[in-house]
């Protein structure tokens, strides 16, 4: 026990001393190794207290520490490898993008300036974009809408001017109220969650024949033909929810003269709503609406001053079920089995604003 204590805790014999001792012992002339003196033990104790560790003796020297360094390095490498595998498992596109060059393409797309306002209908569809799928972090990835304006900022009111018998102030008021109607009908969170679009309905003229009663009927008792989604963008909150709080918008409005004493506000807008089901996959519901509202002169027409009347409307929905009998739009997610009737109409690009909204039925889209 005394030899073990002196070797580990004190200043024991060196390797040369042991070798010499063994040679002398073999020759029969080696003295027994001596225990360190009290002074040596005291100096060793001071070193231990000052350094907070064992002094580098022959069993705890540099060779032992060198063997520990590779293990420490391997541990760090193992942690980095596990972290890398986690990234691949959770977001494999991060690694794939670097290999395919898509990461650079996405960076360029993110830096691209927003498109200028659309003053007239374009003459061609948007150029092809990367076929990337949307994610919860990037719901507009791979979509031409990435460069569109956010929300109400995409509904730009043109400069007002007197039209026909309407003053500049009356035209400006009609344009602003038309924007309010579009925002309430397609961007208001309450409307999107299926609530009654009260703000939009309040802008409409209650004296217009049939229209107010018909819209209330659509909301109260929707059918496949008489559904509120003809005018209002509504989702079932028990089924889906928005991804983030941004809806991409692009379109235009203009004021023009209608019949005598009538001002028309002609609108054509596309709304891109990223939706999720269960917080996993993302589907972009693309809604295009061509709506014409009118402002009538009460001196000529049976109308309420300052209220808008609904002149005409056309709607188109993409990436949703073909039927909306319950008054909601139902996004079709790529991972789920398609529901409802199979599409039979022609394939169209939902981002192509150069074409009109023609016909009825259920078709297919060329991109989402």
HELIX and SHEET records of a PDB file:
HELIX    1   1 UNK A    2  UNK A    9  1                                   8    
HELIX    2   2 UNK A   15  UNK A   27  1                                  13    
HELIX    3   3 UNK A   38  UNK A   51  1                                  14    
HELIX    4   4 UNK A   62  UNK A   90  1                                  29    
HELIX    5   5 UNK A   93  UNK A  100  1                                   8    
HELIX    6   6 UNK A  102  UNK A  111  1                                  10    
HELIX    7   7 UNK A  144  UNK A  147  5                                   4    
HELIX    8   8 UNK A  151  UNK A  154  5                                   4    
HELIX    9   9 UNK A  168  UNK A  186  1                                  19    
HELIX   10  10 UNK A  189  UNK A  192  1                                   4    
HELIX   11  11 UNK A  198  UNK A  202  1                                   5    
HELIX   12  12 UNK A  211  UNK A  220  1                                  10    
HELIX   13  13 UNK A  228  UNK A  230  5                                   3    
SHEET    1   A 4 UNK A 149  UNK A 150  0                                        
SHEET    2   A 4 UNK A 248  UNK A 257 -1                                        
SHEET    3   A 4 UNK A 262  UNK A 277 -1                                        
SHEET    4   A 4 UNK A 241  UNK A 242 -1                                        
SHEET    1   B 5 UNK A 149  UNK A 150  0                                        
SHEET    2   B 5 UNK A 248  UNK A 257 -1                                        
SHEET    3   B 5 UNK A 262  UNK A 277 -1                                        
SHEET    4   B 5 UNK A 281  UNK A 296 -1                                        
SHEET    5   B 5 UNK A 308  UNK A 318 -1                                        
SHEET    1   C 2 UNK A 347  UNK A 348  0                                        
SHEET    2   C 2 UNK A 364  UNK A 365  1                                        
END                                                                             
